[in-house]
Each structure stands twice: as structure tokens, then as C-alpha cells.
Amino acid sequence: MKTYIVLFIVVALMHTITLVNVTLFNGEWNGIVLLLSTILFSLSIFYFGIEYRASKSRSSKA
């Protein structure tokens, strides 16, 4: 799967979590939403780093 698709899905998921928290729970779960958003952000940075290094090593070999 392309990197930009994975990152787009993560951003969409983060916004959906925030929207559900504000609309359904009236912002009562802010701590949980912040934790989930931070975890998703950290995982996307990790994924992007792996893909960037793999892409960089492929281009240097060619």
C-alpha cells in the first residue's frame, strides 16, 4: 500500500475519533481521544520513517 494512502487513512481516523467525541460524547472523553490520536500519530511517523529509509536505499542502489 502506498505511503500517502496509509497516512491519509490515519488522518481521517484521527478526525473521525475527534468528531465522534465532540458530537456523541460532548467532549467527555478528551483524554482517551488525545491518547488514541497520539498513538496513531506515532505509528504513522514510524511507518513513514521505515518507508522513507527503504525508498532512499532503493534509489541509492540504482
Beta strands, then each sheet from edge to edge (+ up, - down):
end
